């Protein structure tokens, strides 16, 4: 029997601890941060197409103060 390969996956942020949901008529924005609020990720959910789910993860690790979640 063949041994499975030893693969490790490391997340970009070590777990999202805080999340906030913002909405506009066209989109939902789910913004998550680590516990110290130094790294942020944005998930965009398009609301314009009623029969199709469109979710975008921009794959960018944001480090901007404008995302501070209180």
CHARMM-style PDB file with segment names, atoms N, HN, CA, C and O in Angstrom:
ATOM      1  N   UNK     1       0.836  -1.173   0.000  1.00  0.00      PROA
ATOM      2  CA  UNK     1       0.000   0.000   0.000  1.00  0.00      PROA
ATOM      3  C   UNK     1       0.887   1.245   0.000  1.00  0.00      PROA
ATOM      4  O   UNK     1       1.838   1.343   0.776  1.00  0.00      PROA
ATOM      5  N   UNK     2       0.567   2.182  -0.869  1.00  0.00      PROA
ATOM      6  HN  UNK     2      -0.206   2.102  -1.499  1.00  0.00      PROA
ATOM      7  CA  UNK     2       1.372   3.389  -1.010  1.00  0.00      PROA
ATOM      8  C   UNK     2       1.053   4.388   0.093  1.00  0.00      PROA
ATOM      9  O   UNK     2      -0.109   4.640   0.412  1.00  0.00      PROA
ATOM     10  N   UNK     3       2.117   4.953   0.667  1.00  0.00      PROA
ATOM     11  HN  UNK     3       3.060   4.749   0.408  1.00  0.00      PROA
ATOM     12  CA  UNK     3       1.951   5.947   1.731  1.00  0.00      PROA
ATOM     13  C   UNK     3       1.527   7.277   1.117  1.00  0.00      PROA
ATOM     14  O   UNK     3       2.130   7.711   0.135  1.00  0.00      PROA
ATOM     15  N   UNK     4       0.493   7.946   1.671  1.00  0.00      PROA
ATOM     16  HN  UNK     4       0.003   7.594   2.469  1.00  0.00      PROA
ATOM     17  CA  UNK     4       0.063   9.235   1.117  1.00  0.00      PROA
ATOM     18  C   UNK     4       1.159  10.288   1.304  1.00  0.00      PROA
ATOM     19  O   UNK     4       1.923  10.222   2.267  1.00  0.00      PROA
ATOM     20  N   UNK     5       1.239  11.252   0.396  1.00  0.00      PROA
ATOM     21  HN  UNK     5       0.619  11.306  -0.386  1.00  0.00      PROA
ATOM     22  CA  UNK     5       2.269  12.290   0.520  1.00  0.00      PROA
ATOM     23  C   UNK     5       2.052  13.147   1.766  1.00  0.00      PROA
ATOM     24  O   UNK     5       0.922  13.365   2.205  1.00  0.00      PROA
ATOM     25  N   UNK     6       3.150  13.618   2.313  1.00  0.00      PROA
ATOM     26  HN  UNK     6       4.067  13.441   1.956  1.00  0.00      PROA
ATOM     27  CA  UNK     6       3.097  14.473   3.503  1.00  0.00      PROA
ATOM     28  C   UNK     6       2.936  15.915   3.043  1.00  0.00      PROA
ATOM     29  O   UNK     6       3.921  16.584   2.733  1.00  0.00      PROA
ATOM     30  N   UNK     7       1.696  16.394   2.997  1.00  0.00      PROA
ATOM     31  HN  UNK     7       0.896  15.850   3.249  1.00  0.00      PROA
ATOM     32  CA  UNK     7       1.390  17.740   2.525  1.00  0.00      PROA
ATOM     33  C   UNK     7       0.842  18.550   3.687  1.00  0.00      PROA
ATOM     34  O   UNK     7      -0.018  18.082   4.432  1.00  0.00      PROA
ATOM     35  N   UNK     8       1.350  19.776   3.835  1.00  0.00      PROA
ATOM     36  HN  UNK     8       2.049  20.156   3.229  1.00  0.00      PROA
ATOM     37  CA  UNK     8       0.846  20.680   4.858  1.00  0.00      PROA
ATOM     38  C   UNK     8       0.315  21.936   4.189  1.00  0.00      PROA
ATOM     39  O   UNK     8       0.933  22.465   3.266  1.00  0.00      PROA
ATOM     40  N   UNK     9      -0.826  22.407   4.654  1.00  0.00      PROA
ATOM     41  HN  UNK     9      -1.328  21.977   5.404  1.00  0.00      PROA
ATOM     42  CA  UNK     9      -1.420  23.633   4.148  1.00  0.00      PROA
ATOM     43  C   UNK     9      -1.367  24.681   5.257  1.00  0.00      PROA
ATOM     44  O   UNK     9      -1.727  24.403   6.401  1.00  0.00      PROA
ATOM     45  N   UNK    10      -0.919  25.881   4.913  1.00  0.00      PROA
ATOM     46  HN  UNK    10      -0.627  26.107   3.984  1.00  0.00      PROA
ATOM     47  CA  UNK    10      -0.829  26.962   5.879  1.00  0.00      PROA
ATOM     48  C   UNK    10      -1.741  28.098   5.434  1.00  0.00      PROA
ATOM     49  O   UNK    10      -1.607  28.583   4.311  1.00  0.00      PROA
ATOM     50  N   UNK    11      -2.664  28.533   6.285  1.00  0.00      PROA
ATOM     51  HN  UNK    11      -2.773  28.139   7.197  1.00  0.00      PROA
ATOM     52  CA  UNK    11      -3.555  29.634   5.901  1.00  0.00      PROA
ATOM     53  C   UNK    11      -2.792  30.948   5.800  1.00  0.00      PROA
ATOM     54  O   UNK    11      -1.756  31.133   6.438  1.00  0.00      PROA
ATOM     55  N   UNK    12      -3.321  31.853   4.989  1.00  0.00      PROA
ATOM     56  HN  UNK    12      -4.163  31.703   4.470  1.00  0.00      PROA
ATOM     57  CA  UNK    12      -2.704  33.171   4.849  1.00  0.00      PROA
ATOM     58  C   UNK    12      -2.792  33.929   6.167  1.00  0.00      PROA
ATOM     59  O   UNK    12      -1.823  34.559   6.589  1.00  0.00      PROA
ATOM     60  N   UNK    13      -3.933  33.871   6.806  1.00  0.00      PROA
ATOM     61  HN  UNK    13      -4.721  33.359   6.463  1.00  0.00      PROA
ATOM     62  CA  UNK    13      -4.114  34.455   8.136  1.00  0.00      PROA
ATOM     63  C   UNK    13      -4.403  33.285   9.063  1.00  0.00      PROA
ATOM     64  O   UNK    13      -5.195  32.409   8.716  1.00  0.00      PROA
ATOM     65  N   UNK    14      -3.791  33.253  10.207  1.00  0.00      PROA
ATOM     66  HN  UNK    14      -3.148  33.965  10.489  1.00  0.00      PROA
ATOM     67  CA  UNK    14      -3.994  32.142  11.124  1.00  0.00      PROA
ATOM     68  C   UNK    14      -5.365  32.211  11.781  1.00  0.00      PROA
ATOM     69  O   UNK    14      -5.481  32.421  12.988  1.00  0.00      PROA
ATOM     70  N   UNK    15      -6.374  32.036  10.989  1.00  0.00      PROA
ATOM     71  HN  UNK    15      -6.281  31.866  10.008  1.00  0.00      PROA
ATOM     72  CA  UNK    15      -7.738  32.022  11.490  1.00  0.00      PROA
ATOM     73  C   UNK    15      -8.346  33.410  11.593  1.00  0.00      PROA
ATOM     74  O   UNK    15      -7.734  34.338  12.122  1.00  0.00      PROA
ATOM     75  N   UNK    16      -9.540  33.533  11.086  1.00  0.00      PROA
ATOM     76  HN  UNK    16     -10.038  32.779  10.655  1.00  0.00      PROA
ATOM     77  CA  UNK    16     -10.260  34.802  11.204  1.00  0.00      PROA
ATOM     78  C   UNK    16     -10.979  34.810  12.542  1.00  0.00      PROA
ATOM     79  O   UNK    16     -11.747  33.899  12.849  1.00  0.00      PROA
ATOM     80  N   UNK    17     -10.729  35.830  13.325  1.00  0.00      PROA
ATOM     81  HN  UNK    17     -10.105  36.571  13.075  1.00  0.00      PROA
ATOM     82  CA  UNK    17     -11.293  35.918  14.664  1.00  0.00      PROA
ATOM     83  C   UNK    17     -12.478  36.869  14.737  1.00  0.00      PROA
ATOM     84  O   UNK    17     -13.409  36.650  15.511  1.00  0.00      PROA
ATOM     85  N   UNK    18     -12.443  37.923  13.932  1.00  0.00      PROA
ATOM     86  HN  UNK    18     -11.686  38.101  13.303  1.00  0.00      PROA
ATOM     87  CA  UNK    18     -13.510  38.924  13.960  1.00  0.00      PROA
ATOM     88  C   UNK    18     -14.048  39.102  12.549  1.00  0.00      PROA
ATOM     89  O   UNK    18     -13.288  39.111  11.581  1.00  0.00      PROA
ATOM     90  N   UNK    19     -15.358  39.244  12.439  1.00  0.00      PROA
ATOM     91  HN  UNK    19     -15.976  39.237  13.225  1.00  0.00      PROA
ATOM     92  CA  UNK    19     -15.985  39.432  11.132  1.00  0.00      PROA
ATOM     93  C   UNK    19     -17.051  40.508  11.213  1.00  0.00      PROA
ATOM     94  O   UNK    19     -17.691  40.704  12.246  1.00  0.00      PROA
ATOM     95  N   UNK    20     -17.224  41.204  10.092  1.00  0.00      PROA
ATOM     96  HN  UNK    20     -16.704  41.045   9.253  1.00  0.00      PROA
ATOM     97  CA  UNK    20     -18.280  42.209   9.979  1.00  0.00      PROA
ATOM     98  C   UNK    20     -18.893  42.078   8.593  1.00  0.00      PROA
ATOM     99  O   UNK    20     -18.191  41.811   7.618  1.00  0.00      PROA
ATOM    100  N   UNK    21     -20.197  42.266   8.512  1.00  0.00      PROA
ATOM    101  HN  UNK    21     -20.767  42.483   9.304  1.00  0.00      PROA
ATOM    102  CA  UNK    21     -20.914  42.175   7.244  1.00  0.00      PROA
ATOM    103  C   UNK    21     -21.470  43.553   6.901  1.00  0.00      PROA
ATOM    104  O   UNK    21     -22.171  44.172   7.702  1.00  0.00      PROA
ATOM    105  N   UNK    22     -21.149  44.021   5.700  1.00  0.00      PROA
ATOM    106  HN  UNK    22     -20.580  43.518   5.049  1.00  0.00      PROA
ATOM    107  CA  UNK    22     -21.660  45.297   5.198  1.00  0.00      PROA
ATOM    108  C   UNK    22     -22.461  45.011   3.944  1.00  0.00      PROA
ATOM    109  O   UNK    22     -22.153  44.072   3.211  1.00  0.00      PROA
ATOM    110  N   UNK    23     -23.490  45.812   3.688  1.00  0.00      PROA
ATOM    111  HN  UNK    23     -23.741  46.575   4.283  1.00  0.00      PROA
ATOM    112  CA  UNK    23     -24.306  45.565   2.507  1.00  0.00      PROA
ATOM    113  C   UNK    23     -24.577  46.838   1.730  1.00  0.00      PROA
ATOM    114  O   UNK    23     -24.723  47.924   2.291  1.00  0.00      PROA
ATOM    115  N   UNK    24     -24.639  46.665   0.416  1.00  0.00      PROA
ATOM    116  HN  UNK    24     -24.521  45.783  -0.040  1.00  0.00      PROA
ATOM    117  CA  UNK    24     -25.118  47.695  -0.496  1.00  0.00      PROA
ATOM    118  C   UNK    24     -26.223  47.041  -1.314  1.00  0.00      PROA
ATOM    119  O   UNK    24     -26.497  45.854  -1.138  1.00  0.00      PROA
ATOM    120  N   UNK    25     -26.854  47.785  -2.193  1.00  0.00      PROA
ATOM    121  HN  UNK    25     -26.631  48.749  -2.336  1.00  0.00      PROA
ATOM    122  CA  UNK    25     -27.889  47.176  -3.031  1.00  0.00      PROA
ATOM    123  C   UNK    25     -27.307  46.114  -3.953  1.00  0.00      PROA
ATOM    124  O   UNK    25     -27.987  45.143  -4.285  1.00  0.00      PROA
ATOM    125  N   UNK    26     -26.071  46.286  -4.365  1.00  0.00      PROA
ATOM    126  HN  UNK    26     -25.519  47.075  -4.095  1.00  0.00      PROA
ATOM    127  CA  UNK    26     -25.460  45.373  -5.326  1.00  0.00      PROA
ATOM    128  C   UNK    26     -24.650  44.250  -4.689  1.00  0.00      PROA
ATOM    129  O   UNK    26     -24.541  43.172  -5.273  1.00  0.00      PROA
ATOM    130  N   UNK    27     -24.075  44.475  -3.501  1.00  0.00      PROA
ATOM    131  HN  UNK    27     -24.162  45.351  -3.027  1.00  0.00      PROA
ATOM    132  CA  UNK    27     -23.155  43.488  -2.936  1.00  0.00      PROA
ATOM    133  C   UNK    27     -23.261  43.394  -1.417  1.00  0.00      PROA
ATOM    134  O   UNK    27     -23.723  44.309  -0.735  1.00  0.00      PROA
ATOM    135  N   UNK    28     -22.809  42.241  -0.921  1.00  0.00      PROA
ATOM    136  HN  UNK    28     -22.434  41.498  -1.474  1.00  0.00      PROA
ATOM    137  CA  UNK    28     -22.529  42.053   0.497  1.00  0.00      PROA
ATOM    138  C   UNK    28     -21.013  41.955   0.618  1.00  0.00      PROA
ATOM    139  O   UNK    28     -20.361  41.334  -0.222  1.00  0.00      PROA
ATOM    140  N   UNK    29     -20.453  42.559   1.648  1.00  0.00      PROA
ATOM    141  HN  UNK    29     -20.982  43.063   2.331  1.00  0.00      PROA
ATOM    142  CA  UNK    29     -19.018  42.490   1.902  1.00  0.00      PROA
ATOM    143  C   UNK    29     -18.813  41.862   3.273  1.00  0.00      PROA
ATOM    144  O   UNK    29     -19.271  42.401   4.281  1.00  0.00      PROA
ATOM    145  N   UNK    30     -18.129  40.730   3.314  1.00  0.00      PROA
ATOM    146  HN  UNK    30     -17.757  40.292   2.496  1.00  0.00      PROA
ATOM    147  CA  UNK    30     -17.784  40.088   4.574  1.00  0.00      PROA
ATOM    148  C   UNK    30     -16.307  40.364   4.810  1.00  0.00      PROA
ATOM    149  O   UNK    30     -15.452  39.890   4.062  1.00  0.00      PROA
ATOM    150  N   UNK    31     -16.011  41.132   5.854  1.00  0.00      PROA
ATOM    151  HN  UNK    31     -16.706  41.517   6.462  1.00  0.00      PROA
ATOM    152  CA  UNK    31     -14.636  41.508   6.162  1.00  0.00      PROA
ATOM    153  C   UNK    31     -14.230  40.774   7.430  1.00  0.00      PROA
ATOM    154  O   UNK    31     -14.885  40.887   8.466  1.00  0.00      PROA
ATOM    155  N   UNK    32     -13.147  40.024   7.333  1.00  0.00      PROA
ATOM    156  HN  UNK    32     -12.615  39.932   6.492  1.00  0.00      PROA
ATOM    157  CA  UNK    32     -12.649  39.273   8.475  1.00  0.00      PROA
ATOM    158  C   UNK    32     -11.251  39.722   8.841  1.00  0.00      PROA
ATOM    159  O   UNK    32     -10.486  40.168   7.985  1.00  0.00      PROA
ATOM    160  N   UNK    33     -10.922  39.603  10.120  1.00  0.00      PROA
ATOM    161  HN  UNK    33     -11.544  39.241  10.815  1.00  0.00      PROA
ATOM    162  CA  UNK    33      -9.585  39.987  10.574  1.00  0.00      PROA
ATOM    163  C   UNK    33      -9.077  38.981  11.596  1.00  0.00      PROA
ATOM    164  O   UNK    33      -9.836  38.192  12.159  1.00  0.00      PROA
ATOM    165  N   UNK    34      -7.763  39.035  11.817  1.00  0.00      PROA
ATOM    166  HN  UNK    34      -7.146  39.676  11.360  1.00  0.00      PROA
ATOM    167  CA  UNK    34      -7.207  38.245  12.903  1.00  0.00      PROA
ATOM    168  C   UNK    34      -7.562  38.933  14.223  1.00  0.00      PROA
ATOM    169  O   UNK    34      -8.125  40.027  14.226  1.00  0.00      PROA
ATOM    170  N   UNK    35      -7.235  38.298  15.320  1.00  0.00      PROA
ATOM    171  HN  UNK    35      -6.778  37.408  15.317  1.00  0.00      PROA
ATOM    172  CA  UNK    35      -7.660  38.807  16.625  1.00  0.00      PROA
ATOM    173  C   UNK    35      -7.055  40.164  16.961  1.00  0.00      PROA
ATOM    174  O   UNK    35      -7.683  40.958  17.662  1.00  0.00      PROA
ATOM    175  N   UNK    36      -5.852  40.444  16.477  1.00  0.00      PROA
ATOM    176  HN  UNK    36      -5.343  39.799  15.908  1.00  0.00      PROA
ATOM    177  CA  UNK    36      -5.203  41.726  16.765  1.00  0.00      PROA
ATOM    178  C   UNK    36      -5.547  42.796  15.741  1.00  0.00      PROA
ATOM    179  O   UNK    36      -5.053  43.919  15.838  1.00  0.00      PROA
ATOM    180  N   UNK    37      -6.377  42.474  14.772  1.00  0.00      PROA
ATOM    181  HN  UNK    37      -6.778  41.562  14.693  1.00  0.00      PROA
ATOM    182  CA  UNK    37      -6.825  43.382  13.712  1.00  0.00      PROA
ATOM    183  C   UNK    37      -5.651  44.034  12.977  1.00  0.00      PROA
ATOM    184  O   UNK    37      -5.629  45.244  12.753  1.00  0.00      PROA
ATOM    185  N   UNK    38      -4.683  43.199  12.611  1.00  0.00      PROA
ATOM    186  HN  UNK    38      -4.702  42.215  12.793  1.00  0.00      PROA
ATOM    187  CA  UNK    38      -3.553  43.680  11.819  1.00  0.00      PROA
ATOM    188  C   UNK    38      -3.594  43.148  10.393  1.00  0.00      PROA
ATOM    189  O   UNK    38      -2.916  43.682   9.516  1.00  0.00      PROA
ATOM    190  N   UNK    39      -4.382  42.100  10.152  1.00  0.00      PROA
ATOM    191  HN  UNK    39      -4.932  41.667  10.865  1.00  0.00      PROA
ATOM    192  CA  UNK    39      -4.517  41.523   8.816  1.00  0.00      PROA
ATOM    193  C   UNK    39      -6.000  41.327   8.515  1.00  0.00      PROA
ATOM    194  O   UNK    39      -6.761  40.868   9.367  1.00  0.00      PROA
ATOM    195  N   UNK    40      -6.401  41.678   7.294  1.00  0.00      PROA
ATOM    196  HN  UNK    40      -5.783  42.051   6.602  1.00  0.00      PROA
ATOM    197  CA  UNK    40      -7.810  41.657   6.918  1.00  0.00      PROA
ATOM    198  C   UNK    40      -7.987  40.949   5.587  1.00  0.00      PROA
ATOM    199  O   UNK    40      -7.093  40.971   4.741  1.00  0.00      PROA
ATOM    200  N   UNK    41      -9.153  40.313   5.398  1.00  0.00      PROA
ATOM    201  HN  UNK    41      -9.880  40.294   6.085  1.00  0.00      PROA
ATOM    202  CA  UNK    41      -9.543  39.712   4.122  1.00  0.00      PROA
ATOM    203  C   UNK    41     -10.954  40.169   3.793  1.00  0.00      PROA
ATOM    204  O   UNK    41     -11.759  40.425   4.689  1.00  0.00      PROA
ATOM    205  N   UNK    42     -11.249  40.272   2.498  1.00  0.00      PROA
ATOM    206  HN  UNK    42     -10.595  40.064   1.770  1.00  0.00      PROA
ATOM    207  CA  UNK    42     -12.563  40.733   2.046  1.00  0.00      PROA
ATOM    208  C   UNK    42     -13.173  39.675   1.136  1.00  0.00      PROA
ATOM    209  O   UNK    42     -12.527  39.202   0.201  1.00  0.00      PROA
ATOM    210  N   UNK    43     -14.409  39.313   1.412  1.00  0.00      PROA
ATOM    211  HN  UNK    43     -14.934  39.698   2.171  1.00  0.00      PROA
ATOM    212  CA  UNK    43     -15.186  38.408   0.579  1.00  0.00      PROA
ATOM    213  C   UNK    43     -16.356  39.212   0.029  1.00  0.00      PROA
ATOM    214  O   UNK    43     -17.136  39.783   0.791  1.00  0.00      PROA
ATOM    215  N   UNK    44     -16.479  39.255  -1.304  1.00  0.00      PROA
ATOM    216  HN  UNK    44     -15.845  38.791  -1.923  1.00  0.00      PROA
ATOM    217  CA  UNK    44     -17.552  40.025  -1.946  1.00  0.00      PROA
ATOM    218  C   UNK    44     -18.604  39.056  -2.479  1.00  0.00      PROA
ATOM    219  O   UNK    44     -18.276  38.088  -3.164  1.00  0.00      PROA
ATOM    220  N   UNK    45     -19.858  39.321  -2.162  1.00  0.00      PROA
ATOM    221  HN  UNK    45     -20.124  40.108  -1.606  1.00  0.00      PROA
ATOM    222  CA  UNK    45     -20.967  38.488  -2.613  1.00  0.00      PROA
ATOM    223  C   UNK    45     -21.882  39.364  -3.458  1.00  0.00      PROA
ATOM    224  O   UNK    45     -22.450  40.340  -2.966  1.00  0.00      PROA
ATOM    225  N   UNK    46     -22.019  39.014  -4.722  1.00  0.00      PROA
ATOM    226  HN  UNK    46     -21.558  38.222  -5.122  1.00  0.00      PROA
ATOM    227  CA  UNK    46     -22.827  39.796  -5.666  1.00  0.00      PROA
ATOM    228  C   UNK    46     -24.303  39.472  -5.466  1.00  0.00      PROA
ATOM    229  O   UNK    46     -24.684  38.304  -5.393  1.00  0.00      PROA
ATOM    230  N   UNK    47     -25.127  40.504  -5.377  1.00  0.00      PROA
ATOM    231  HN  UNK    47     -24.818  41.453  -5.436  1.00  0.00      PROA
ATOM    232  CA  UNK    47     -26.569  40.323  -5.167  1.00  0.00      PROA
ATOM    233  C   UNK    47     -27.395  40.645  -6.409  1.00  0.00      PROA
ATOM    234  O   UNK    47     -28.622  40.563  -6.356  1.00  0.00      PROA
ATOM    235  N   UNK    48     -26.772  41.002  -7.510  1.00  0.00      PROA
ATOM    236  HN  UNK    48     -25.775  41.069  -7.554  1.00  0.00      PROA
ATOM    237  CA  UNK    48     -27.522  41.492  -8.663  1.00  0.00      PROA
ATOM    238  C   UNK    48     -28.152  40.382  -9.494  1.00  0.00      PROA
ATOM    239  O   UNK    48     -29.165  40.619 -10.152  1.00  0.00      PROA
ATOM    240  N   UNK    49     -27.589  39.189  -9.485  1.00  0.00      PROA
ATOM    241  HN  UNK    49     -26.766  38.996  -8.950  1.00  0.00      PROA
ATOM    242  CA  UNK    49     -28.134  38.084 -10.281  1.00  0.00      PROA
ATOM    243  C   UNK    49     -28.937  37.162  -9.361  1.00  0.00      PROA
ATOM    244  O   UNK    49     -28.351  36.486  -8.515  1.00  0.00      PROA
ATOM    245  N   UNK    50     -30.272  37.120  -9.510  1.00  0.00      PROA
ATOM    246  HN  UNK    50     -30.748  37.669 -10.197  1.00  0.00      PROA
ATOM    247  CA  UNK    50     -31.094  36.360  -8.567  1.00  0.00      PROA
ATOM    248  C   UNK    50     -30.934  34.840  -8.665  1.00  0.00      PROA
ATOM    249  O   UNK    50     -31.261  34.138  -7.708  1.00  0.00      PROA
ATOM    250  N   UNK    51     -30.443  34.312  -9.786  1.00  0.00      PROA
ATOM    251  HN  UNK    51     -30.178  34.883 -10.563  1.00  0.00      PROA
ATOM    252  CA  UNK    51     -30.370  32.864  -9.960  1.00  0.00      PROA
ATOM    253  C   UNK    51     -28.941  32.337  -9.999  1.00  0.00      PROA
ATOM    254  O   UNK    51     -28.721  31.171 -10.328  1.00  0.00      PROA
ATOM    255  N   UNK    52     -27.974  33.178  -9.667  1.00  0.00      PROA
ATOM    256  HN  UNK    52     -28.153  34.125  -9.399  1.00  0.00      PROA
ATOM    257  CA  UNK    52     -26.583  32.752  -9.718  1.00  0.00      PROA
ATOM    258  C   UNK    52     -25.842  33.312  -8.508  1.00  0.00      PROA
ATOM    259  O   UNK    52     -25.924  34.504  -8.213  1.00  0.00      PROA
ATOM    260  N   UNK    53     -25.119  32.440  -7.815  1.00  0.00      PROA
ATOM    261  HN  UNK    53     -25.052  31.472  -8.055  1.00  0.00      PROA
ATOM    262  CA  UNK    53     -24.332  32.865  -6.664  1.00  0.00      PROA
ATOM    263  C   UNK    53     -22.940  33.256  -7.144  1.00  0.00      PROA
ATOM    264  O   UNK    53     -22.230  32.437  -7.728  1.00  0.00      PROA
ATOM    265  N   UNK    54     -22.554  34.490  -6.904  1.00  0.00      PROA
ATOM    266  HN  UNK    54     -23.131  35.155  -6.430  1.00  0.00      PROA
ATOM    267  CA  UNK    54     -21.248  34.993  -7.321  1.00  0.00      PROA
ATOM    268  C   UNK    54     -20.501  35.505  -6.097  1.00  0.00      PROA
ATOM    269  O   UNK    54     -20.841  36.547  -5.536  1.00  0.00      PROA
ATOM    270  N   UNK    55     -19.472  34.752  -5.690  1.00  0.00      PROA
ATOM    271  HN  UNK    55     -19.196  33.906  -6.146  1.00  0.00      PROA
ATOM    272  CA  UNK    55     -18.660  35.104  -4.527  1.00  0.00      PROA
ATOM    273  C   UNK    55     -17.231  35.313  -4.993  1.00  0.00      PROA
ATOM    274  O   UNK    55     -16.690  34.492  -5.733  1.00  0.00      PROA
ATOM    275  N   UNK    56     -16.612  36.413  -4.561  1.00  0.00      PROA
ATOM    276  HN  UNK    56     -17.051  37.080  -3.959  1.00  0.00      PROA
ATOM    277  CA  UNK    56     -15.245  36.725  -4.963  1.00  0.00      PROA
ATOM    278  C   UNK    56     -14.370  36.914  -3.735  1.00  0.00      PROA
ATOM    279  O   UNK    56     -14.674  37.715  -2.851  1.00  0.00      PROA
ATOM    280  N   UNK    57     -13.275  36.158  -3.698  1.00  0.00      PROA
ATOM    281  HN  UNK    57     -13.028  35.507  -4.416  1.00  0.00      PROA
ATOM    282  CA  UNK    57     -12.234  36.353  -2.689  1.00  0.00      PROA
ATOM    283  C   UNK    57     -11.049  36.931  -3.432  1.00  0.00      PROA
ATOM    284  O   UNK    57     -10.465  36.257  -4.281  1.00  0.00      PROA
ATOM    285  N   UNK    58     -10.678  38.172  -3.128  1.00  0.00      PROA
ATOM    286  HN  UNK    58     -11.152  38.719  -2.438  1.00  0.00      PROA
ATOM    287  CA  UNK    58      -9.635  38.832  -3.913  1.00  0.00      PROA
ATOM    288  C   UNK    58      -8.229  38.309  -3.623  1.00  0.00      PROA
ATOM    289  O   UNK    58      -7.273  38.743  -4.265  1.00  0.00      PROA
ATOM    290  N   UNK    59      -8.084  37.392  -2.676  1.00  0.00      PROA
ATOM    291  HN  UNK    59      -8.861  37.039  -2.155  1.00  0.00      PROA
ATOM    292  CA  UNK    59      -6.804  36.760  -2.339  1.00  0.00      PROA
ATOM    293  C   UNK    59      -5.744  37.755  -1.875  1.00  0.00      PROA
ATOM    294  O   UNK    59      -4.551  37.452  -1.908  1.00  0.00      PROA
ATOM    295  N   UNK    60      -6.170  38.935  -1.446  1.00  0.00      PROA
ATOM    296  HN  UNK    60      -7.139  39.181  -1.419  1.00  0.00      PROA
ATOM    297  CA  UNK    60      -5.236  39.965  -0.994  1.00  0.00      PROA
ATOM    298  C   UNK    60      -5.290  40.034   0.525  1.00  0.00      PROA
ATOM    299  O   UNK    60      -6.369  40.071   1.116  1.00  0.00      PROA
ATOM    300  N   UNK    61      -4.130  40.050   1.144  1.00  0.00      PROA
ATOM    301  HN  UNK    61      -3.253  40.019   0.663  1.00  0.00      PROA
ATOM    302  CA  UNK    61      -4.053  40.229   2.591  1.00  0.00      PROA
ATOM    303  C   UNK    61      -3.917  41.721   2.851  1.00  0.00      PROA
ATOM    304  O   UNK    61      -2.850  42.301   2.645  1.00  0.00      PROA
ATOM    305  N   UNK    62      -4.992  42.332   3.299  1.00  0.00      PROA
ATOM    306  HN  UNK    62      -5.858  41.861   3.466  1.00  0.00      PROA
ATOM    307  CA  UNK    62      -5.002  43.775   3.540  1.00  0.00      PROA
ATOM    308  C   UNK    62      -4.477  44.075   4.937  1.00  0.00      PROA
ATOM    309  O   UNK    62      -4.744  43.333   5.883  1.00  0.00      PROA
ATOM    310  N   UNK    63      -3.736  45.156   5.059  1.00  0.00      PROA
ATOM    311  HN  UNK    63      -3.519  45.759   4.291  1.00  0.00      PROA
ATOM    312  CA  UNK    63      -3.203  45.576   6.354  1.00  0.00      PROA
ATOM    313  C   UNK    63      -3.501  47.053   6.577  1.00  0.00      PROA
ATOM    314  O   UNK    63      -2.641  47.791   7.058  1.00  0.00      PROA
ATOM    315  N   UNK    64      -4.695  47.487   6.236  1.00  0.00      PROA
ATOM    316  HN  UNK    64      -5.393  46.888   5.845  1.00  0.00      PROA
ATOM    317  CA  UNK    64      -5.039  48.905   6.254  1.00  0.00      PROA
ATOM    318  C   UNK    64      -5.926  49.232   7.446  1.00  0.00      PROA
ATOM    319  O   UNK    64      -6.800  48.442   7.802  1.00  0.00      PROA
ATOM    320  N   UNK    65      -5.715  50.371   8.055  1.00  0.00      PROA
ATOM    321  HN  UNK    65      -5.005  51.013   7.766  1.00  0.00      PROA
ATOM    322  CA  UNK    65      -6.486  50.791   9.220  1.00  0.00      PROA
ATOM    323  C   UNK    65      -7.961  51.042   8.903  1.00  0.00      PROA
ATOM    324  O   UNK    65      -8.786  51.034   9.817  1.00  0.00      PROA
ATOM    325  N   UNK    66      -8.311  51.261   7.657  1.00  0.00      PROA
ATOM    326  HN  UNK    66      -7.641  51.268   6.914  1.00  0.00      PROA
ATOM    327  CA  UNK    66      -9.705  51.538   7.294  1.00  0.00      PROA
ATOM    328  C   UNK    66     -10.615  50.349   7.566  1.00  0.00      PROA
ATOM    329  O   UNK    66     -11.833  50.512   7.635  1.00  0.00      PROA
ATOM    330  N   UNK    67     -10.048  49.161   7.721  1.00  0.00      PROA
ATOM    331  HN  UNK    67      -9.059  49.028   7.665  1.00  0.00      PROA
ATOM    332  CA  UNK    67     -10.843  47.965   7.954  1.00  0.00      PROA
ATOM    333  C   UNK    67     -11.086  47.676   9.432  1.00  0.00      PROA
ATOM    334  O   UNK    67     -11.704  46.660   9.750  1.00  0.00      PROA
ATOM    335  N   UNK    68     -10.632  48.517  10.334  1.00  0.00      PROA
ATOM    336  HN  UNK    68     -10.130  49.343  10.075  1.00  0.00      PROA
ATOM    337  CA  UNK    68     -10.757  48.212  11.757  1.00  0.00      PROA
ATOM    338  C   UNK    68     -12.202  47.907  12.126  1.00  0.00      PROA
ATOM    339  O   UNK    68     -13.105  48.693  11.839  1.00  0.00      PROA
ATOM    340  N   UNK    69     -12.412  46.768  12.762  1.00  0.00      PROA
ATOM    341  HN  UNK    69     -11.679  46.130  12.995  1.00  0.00      PROA
ATOM    342  CA  UNK    69     -13.751  46.293  13.119  1.00  0.00      PROA
ATOM    343  C   UNK    69     -13.985  46.550  14.601  1.00  0.00      PROA
ATOM    344  O   UNK    69     -13.303  45.974  15.449  1.00  0.00      PROA
ATOM    345  N   UNK    70     -14.925  47.393  14.908  1.00  0.00      PROA
ATOM    346  HN  UNK    70     -15.479  47.861  14.219  1.00  0.00      PROA
ATOM    347  CA  UNK    70     -15.225  47.694  16.314  1.00  0.00      PROA
ATOM    348  C   UNK    70     -16.536  47.090  16.714  1.00  0.00      PROA
ATOM    349  OT1 UNK    70     -16.958  47.235  17.861  1.00  0.00      PROA
TER     350      UNK     70
END
